[in-house]
Amino acid sequence: MLMVRVYIADAMPSERLALRLMLWDLNLEIAGEAENWSTALAEIPIRSTDMLVADWKLLPDVPNATLAELRTACPKVLVIILIGGLEARRQAALSAGADGFISKGELPERVAELLRAAAAKIGT
Protein backbone atom coordinates (compact mmCIF):
# COMPACT_ATOMS: atom_id res chain seq x y z
CA MET A 1 0.00 0.00 0.00
CA LEU A 2 1.23 3.48 -0.89
CA MET A 3 2.08 5.56 2.19
CA VAL A 4 0.68 9.04 1.60
CA ARG A 5 2.86 11.81 3.02
CA VAL A 6 0.93 14.92 4.08
CA TYR A 7 2.36 18.35 4.84
CA ILE A 8 0.33 20.60 7.17
CA ALA A 9 0.50 24.40 6.85
CA ASP A 10 -1.53 26.36 9.40
CA ALA A 11 -0.64 29.28 11.67
CA MET A 12 -2.60 27.86 14.61
CA PRO A 13 -0.73 25.20 16.64
CA SER A 14 -4.03 23.74 17.91
CA GLU A 15 -5.32 23.28 14.34
CA ARG A 16 -2.04 21.66 13.25
CA LEU A 17 -2.28 19.29 16.22
CA ALA A 18 -5.88 18.36 15.42
CA LEU A 19 -4.97 17.71 11.78
CA ARG A 20 -1.90 15.70 12.77
CA LEU A 21 -3.98 13.46 15.06
CA MET A 22 -6.64 13.00 12.38
CA LEU A 23 -4.06 12.15 9.73
CA TRP A 24 -2.44 9.59 12.03
CA ASP A 25 -5.88 8.04 12.62
CA LEU A 26 -6.23 7.77 8.84
CA ASN A 27 -2.83 6.02 8.66
CA LEU A 28 -1.34 8.91 6.68
CA GLU A 29 2.24 9.94 7.29
CA ILE A 30 3.13 13.50 8.34
CA ALA A 31 5.75 14.87 5.95
CA GLY A 32 6.13 18.05 8.00
CA GLU A 33 4.33 21.13 9.16
CA ALA A 34 4.74 24.88 9.14
CA GLU A 35 3.10 27.92 10.66
CA ASN A 36 3.86 30.13 7.65
CA TRP A 37 3.83 29.85 3.88
CA SER A 38 7.52 30.55 3.24
CA THR A 39 8.57 27.63 5.47
CA ALA A 40 6.02 25.34 3.85
CA LEU A 41 7.14 26.29 0.34
CA ALA A 42 10.78 25.66 1.26
CA GLU A 43 10.15 22.29 2.92
CA ILE A 44 7.46 20.65 0.76
CA PRO A 45 9.82 19.84 -2.16
CA ILE A 46 12.45 18.24 0.09
CA ARG A 47 10.01 16.26 2.27
CA SER A 48 8.65 13.89 -0.43
CA THR A 49 5.20 15.40 0.06
CA ASP A 50 2.18 13.86 -1.65
CA MET A 51 -0.51 16.15 -0.23
CA LEU A 52 -0.57 19.63 1.24
CA VAL A 53 -3.31 20.62 3.68
CA ALA A 54 -3.08 24.40 4.14
CA ASP A 55 -5.16 27.15 5.71
CA TRP A 56 -6.37 29.63 3.06
CA LYS A 57 -5.38 32.54 5.34
CA LEU A 58 -1.78 31.35 5.30
CA LEU A 59 -1.41 31.93 1.56
CA PRO A 60 0.10 35.27 0.54
CA ASP A 61 -2.02 37.98 -1.10
CA VAL A 62 -1.80 36.48 -4.59
CA PRO A 63 -2.90 32.85 -4.10
CA ASN A 64 -2.84 32.05 -7.83
CA ALA A 65 0.86 32.93 -8.07
CA THR A 66 1.54 31.27 -4.73
CA LEU A 67 0.05 27.93 -5.74
CA ALA A 68 1.59 28.21 -9.22
CA GLU A 69 5.00 28.53 -7.53
CA LEU A 70 4.26 25.39 -5.50
CA ARG A 71 3.10 23.54 -8.62
CA THR A 72 6.35 24.45 -10.39
CA ALA A 73 8.39 22.99 -7.51
CA CYS A 74 6.08 20.01 -6.90
CA PRO A 75 3.71 19.39 -9.81
CA LYS A 76 2.22 16.19 -8.35
CA VAL A 77 1.36 17.49 -4.87
CA LEU A 78 -2.37 17.35 -4.18
CA VAL A 79 -3.40 20.68 -2.62
CA ILE A 80 -6.30 20.76 -0.15
CA ILE A 81 -7.19 24.19 1.24
CA LEU A 82 -8.90 24.69 4.61
CA ILE A 83 -11.44 27.51 4.40
CA GLY A 84 -13.30 29.27 7.17
CA GLY A 85 -16.62 29.55 5.40
CA LEU A 86 -17.49 31.96 2.63
CA GLU A 87 -18.48 30.47 -0.71
CA ALA A 88 -16.40 33.14 -2.48
CA ARG A 89 -13.29 31.83 -0.71
CA ARG A 90 -14.06 28.30 -1.83
CA GLN A 91 -14.25 29.36 -5.45
CA ALA A 92 -11.13 31.52 -5.03
CA ALA A 93 -9.21 28.51 -3.68
CA LEU A 94 -10.21 26.36 -6.64
CA SER A 95 -9.49 29.19 -9.09
CA ALA A 96 -6.07 29.65 -7.48
CA GLY A 97 -5.20 26.05 -8.30
CA ALA A 98 -6.24 24.07 -5.24
CA ASP A 99 -7.35 20.51 -5.92
CA GLY A 100 -10.04 20.75 -3.27
CA PHE A 101 -11.11 22.49 -0.11
CA ILE A 102 -12.46 21.58 3.29
CA SER A 103 -14.53 23.95 5.38
CA LYS A 104 -13.19 24.45 8.88
CA GLY A 105 -16.79 24.23 10.07
CA GLU A 106 -17.11 20.57 9.04
CA LEU A 107 -17.48 17.89 11.68
CA PRO A 108 -14.24 15.97 12.32
CA GLU A 109 -15.74 12.81 10.80
CA ARG A 110 -16.49 14.67 7.56
CA VAL A 111 -12.99 16.21 7.48
CA ALA A 112 -11.54 12.72 7.91
CA GLU A 113 -13.76 11.40 5.11
CA LEU A 114 -12.67 14.19 2.75
CA LEU A 115 -8.97 13.71 3.59
CA ARG A 116 -9.29 9.94 3.09
CA ALA A 117 -10.89 10.54 -0.32
CA ALA A 118 -8.14 13.00 -1.29
CA ALA A 119 -5.43 10.56 -0.20
CA ALA A 120 -7.03 7.83 -2.30
CA LYS A 121 -6.52 9.99 -5.41
CA ILE A 122 -2.74 9.97 -4.93
CA GLY A 123 -0.96 7.50 -7.12
CA THR A 124 -4.00 6.79 -9.29
Secondary structure, DSSP 8 states (H G I E B T S, - for coil): ----EEEEE-S-HHHHHHHHHHHHHTT-EEEEEESSHHHHHHHGGGTT-SEEEEEGGGS-S-HHHHHHHHHHH-TT-EEEEEE-S-HHHHHHHHHTT-SEEEETTS-HHHHHHHHHHHHHHTT-
